Amino acid sequence: MRRLSALVGLLSLLCAPFTADAHALLDHANPRVGSTVAPAPTELLLWFTQKLEPAFSTVEVRDANGARVDDGRVQVDSSDATLLHVPLKPLGGGSYEVRWRVLSVDTHTTEGRFRFNVGK
Amino acid sequence: MRVAHALLPRIAVIALAGLLPLSAHAHCFVGIRFLPATLTIDDPCVADELSFPTVSWAKSGDVPPTSQLDISGEFSKRITENLGISIGTGWTRLTTPGSPTASGFDNLETTLQYQLVKDGQREFALSAAIGVEWGGTGASVVGSDSFSTITPSVLFGKGLGDLPDRMGWARPFALTGQIGYSFPTRTSTNSVDPDTGLSSSTPNPQFLTYGFTLQYSMPYLKSSVVDLDLPGFLNHLIPIVETQFATPVANKAGTGIGTTGTINPGVIWVGSYFQVGLEAIAPVNHASGTGVGVLAQLHLYLDDIFPTTIGRPLIGAQNGTAKQGN
């Protein structure tokens, strides 16, 4: 019975109010993951599930030849710390790979990758 | 009748051995792959987590069948980034038509687990563990052994994210597994027939235990392959099939015990701070049970709920710097 009491006590502790931040995972993107868009976007937008630390968040966008097509800047939105803005160079038709790595405010890093296509 | 009743817990436990979930809990990021804590077998990562409660119900293959209800919990804690320990126990109620209901705690179980490999590029994880069921810490009336059992095991997980783009639909698949060998610390158990006064000795077999999962991650599909604009609830689901088997391989003469196991199809809903899993329990043979049981679990990610306190490793916790995926 004492073991059950201990488990219930631990659960009660977990249910108490707390401040927490979890892993930042990609919620959605524009252009959408795996989509084909036209005309070519001038900016990639990435929404995450948690607030981000801008200094340690990186995004690379490369074309089918491996050349970077982002301009190297990544900005956290001034009014929404879960949104990253990634300005893009002029894109032609083809497939593009996005690789992101972000740090949430609780110091968890997460990473991911996906593709989108630009129609001609 | 007294003999039958005295043997009931032992028979029920043997019959239902394949139905009971092994310890099964870790928050597991491997590169861009997240492997959820699985309900039936363990997953291949160490982490700071709590599974409570895990509730299962199943019926044995006896005539009449014994219904077994289990309510259990397990707390997992990282000692270092790669070394973790977990402790768990449960409460069991056995109900057999025509016999008194038996209930009590199971033996205490502890597991020491070490992360051998975490290869994010290949979405591959490997760990080794040694689990101990501490004999005599539970109630014999529900079949808790009076002797301890030691189970070294290896655990692995592999995501299929490295498949070519033309097979993108298959990239959300992942396979995990656990293979172990159980050594009882006592080779036989002596018992006395209360009617005749005769004593007998029953061998305690050594078991090969093995289980696998096949899972399809809807979160992976949405964030890495194609966003189908599905309702949010569906994007948090991981449909899964788990299997678990135990095969006696040594010291089994005269026991009549064969391979038992279950196949457990179900689904896990994954959130930011916790996950909820629900599975059916389908026995693979009569010795493993009758009918379809059910298994449910609430699993809390302590490293996300308490990232600066109990959600960190005891030794070598990174402070103010990024920690990969844990």
Interface residues (C-beta under 8 A of the other chain):
Chain A: R3 L4 L7 L10 L11 L14 F18 A20 D21 A22 H23 L25 L26 H28 A29 R32 V33 G34 S35 T49 Q50 F56 L103 D106 T107 H108 T109 T110 E111 G112 R113 F114 R115
Chain B: F29 G31 I32 F34 L50 F52 G73 F75 T89 W91 F105 G120 D165 G168 P219 K222 S223 S224 V225 V226 D227 D229 S272 Y273 L300 Y301 L302 D303 D304 I305 F306 P307 T308 Q318 G320 T321 A322 K323 Q324 G325 N326
